[in-house]
Amino acid sequence: MAGDLLEHAAALLKEKGATTGELRYLANRLTESLTDVKRVAESRGARLASKRAQKNLK
């Protein structure tokens, strides 16, 4: 989804006639996508930290 959204964003931003509504919609979708990416990154980071801690206990 993020890749498709980035392609759409690039295309829309190249258009000189993009409306305020289109740009607002794009900003909302990008915000949602970035929120998802951040959540996944934090989750993976927490799991990596947990695995490191478990290795240090051995």
Buried (B, 14 or more C-beta within 10 A) or exposed (E): EEEEBEEEBEEBEEEEEEEEEEBEEBEEBBEEBEEEEEEEEEEEEEEEEEEEEEEEEE
